Amino acid sequence: MTVLRDLAALRKCSWTERGLLLEAVLDLVVMRIAVPVVPLRRIMTWLDMNSEATAVVPIHMASLTAGSVGWAVQVAAARLPRSTTCLMQALAAGWMLNSRHIPCAVHLGVGRQHRDATSGSTPDALTAHAWVTCGGQILVGAEGRERVTQLAVFASRPVPSAGSH
């Protein structure tokens, strides 16, 4: 009974972890609704992410929080009743990190899914993948990233420092 095992594991989580899991579930549901009907450019604007911003962002004291966000999105995605795509997971993680003012980048890539020779003359299919990095570390979407070529990066906009205007 995985439901009972999941409930038992949830009881062992701290209140902070439970809050992150709830937020991840809600954000994944929003992305599940938005991704099929809202253009990606608009979603990225909504998340305040920019394709012109720098993709490599320094990680500092927020590394523990960033790792916790990645964990929460992966755990929530694995337990939602319908599958969530890597794009939905990456967008939800980007949203959660951005709301905490933790710099991150959502990467989009494409590659060829090679078919075996026994399937006849069927051409190779294109496959897409999305992942999130923070300080050079992949938080969500590490699996499958090596099979694609990065096409676009949407990085969080820099948070103005206290001394800038």
Secondary structure, DSSP 4 states (H G I P E B T S, - for coil): -HHHHHHHHHHHS-HHHHHHHHHHHHHHHHHHHHTTTS-HHHHHHHTTEETTS-S-----TTHHHHHHHHHHHHHHHHHSSS---HHHHHHHHHHHHHHTT---EEEEEEEEEPPPGGG-SPPPEEEEEEEEEETTEEEE--TTGGGSEEEEEEEEPPPPPTT--
